[in-house]
Amino acid sequence: MEKREHLTLSILLIMYILLEVHLPAFLSGAVDSIYGKVALYLLALHIFFNVCKVSGVLALIAVYTMIKRASLSSGNFAIREYLPSEERKVMDFSKFNDFPYTLEEEEVARMAPVVRNETSVGSAYKPVLAGLHDAAPTDYEGVI
């Protein structure tokens, strides 16, 4: 009786592998998660070690096929394949920002430097705060 069950399981797994069986959306979301993948691979390994080696190998292939189909139907395959990674984006942005030394930068480098004379410590004048125009002082801590 066990041989017939193993044969039936093997035939069902072969049919699943060869036929294009689409997973429902709720099932593909569960299979495409990390927990679903781990559970399926553990089930396939259980079949491999405890049921039959041939059925176990077919179960591993069927699990791989199911995960691939779930990834295609949930859209995660397209996200992994076609959206650039963060490292790729950084490389692209660095290429975009790598431009040659411009004429404007050359002219600014040749210009005379701007001289700033800071007021000395012992200055005779003090700056005066202009009218606040109904603005709060900088040290005000009340409700605005």
C-alpha positions in Angstrom: 0.0 0.0 0.0 2.9 2.4 0.8 4.3 2.0 -2.7 1.0 3.0 -4.2 0.9 6.2 -2.0 4.5 7.1 -2.9 3.7 6.6 -6.6 0.6 8.7 -6.3 2.5 11.5 -4.6 5.3 11.3 -7.2 2.7 11.5 -10.1 1.0 14.5 -8.4 4.4 16.3 -7.9 5.4 15.6 -11.5 2.1 17.0 -12.8 2.5 20.1 -10.6 6.1 20.6 -12.0 5.2 20.1 -15.6 1.8 21.8 -15.7 1.4 25.6 -15.4 -0.6 25.7 -12.2 -1.4 29.2 -10.9 -1.5 29.9 -7.2 -4.3 32.0 -5.7 -3.3 35.4 -4.6 -3.6 34.7 -0.9 -1.6 31.5 -1.2 1.1 33.1 -3.4 1.6 35.9 -0.8 2.0 33.3 2.0 4.4 31.2 -0.1 6.4 34.2 -1.1 7.2 35.1 2.5 10.3 33.8 4.3 8.2 31.7 6.7 6.3 30.1 3.8 9.5 29.3 2.0 11.1 27.8 5.1 7.9 25.7 5.8 7.8 24.4 2.3 11.5 23.4 2.2 11.1 21.7 5.6 8.1 19.8 4.3 10.1 18.7 1.2 13.0 17.7 3.4 10.7 15.7 5.6 9.4 13.9 2.5 12.9 13.2 1.3 14.2 11.8 4.6 11.0 10.0 5.9 8.9 9.0 3.0 10.7 8.2 -0.2 13.9 9.6 -1.8 12.4 9.9 -5.3 9.3 11.7 -3.9 11.6 13.9 -1.8 13.6 15.0 -4.8 10.4 15.7 -6.7 9.1 17.6 -3.7 12.2 19.8 -3.6 11.8 20.5 -7.3 8.1 21.2 -6.8 8.8 23.5 -3.9 11.3 25.5 -5.9 8.8 25.7 -8.8 6.0 26.8 -6.4 8.2 29.5 -4.9 9.2 30.8 -8.3 5.6 30.9 -9.5 4.5 32.6 -6.3 7.2 35.2 -6.8 6.1 35.8 -10.3 2.4 36.2 -9.4 3.0 38.4 -6.3 5.4 40.7 -8.2 8.5 40.2 -6.0 10.4 38.7 -8.9 10.0 41.9 -10.9 11.0 44.0 -7.9 14.2 42.0 -7.3 15.1 41.8 -11.0 14.3 45.2 -12.4 14.5 47.7 -9.5 18.0 48.9 -8.8 19.6 48.2 -5.5 20.8 51.0 -3.2 24.4 50.3 -4.2 23.6 50.6 -7.9 21.7 53.9 -7.3 24.7 55.3 -5.4 27.0 54.3 -8.3 24.6 55.9 -10.8 24.3 59.1 -8.8 28.1 59.4 -8.4 28.4 59.1 -12.2 25.8 61.8 -12.7 27.6 64.2 -10.3 31.0 63.6 -11.8 31.4 66.5 -14.2 34.5 68.4 -15.4 36.0 71.5 -14.0 33.8 74.3 -15.5 34.8 77.8 -16.8 32.9 79.4 -14.0 34.9 77.5 -11.4 38.2 78.6 -13.2 37.2 82.2 -13.1 36.1 82.2 -9.5 39.5 80.6 -8.6 41.4 83.3 -10.5 39.4 86.2 -8.9 41.0 88.2 -6.1 40.0 86.9 -2.7 37.3 88.8 -0.8 38.9 90.6 2.2 36.9 90.6 5.3 38.0 92.9 8.1 36.5 91.7 11.3 35.7 94.4 13.8 38.3 94.5 16.6 37.4 93.6 20.1 37.7 97.1 21.4 35.3 98.7 18.9 33.7 102.0 19.8 30.3 101.1 18.3 27.7 98.5 19.2 25.2 97.1 16.7 21.6 98.1 17.2 18.6 95.8 16.8 16.2 97.3 14.3 12.5 97.2 14.8 11.0 93.8 15.3 7.8 94.4 13.3 5.7 92.4 15.7 8.1 89.5 15.7 9.0 87.7 18.9 12.5 88.2 20.4 14.9 85.3 20.0 15.0 84.6 23.7 11.2 84.4 24.0 9.9 81.1 25.4 6.2 81.7 25.6 3.4 80.6 23.3 3.6 82.1 19.9 
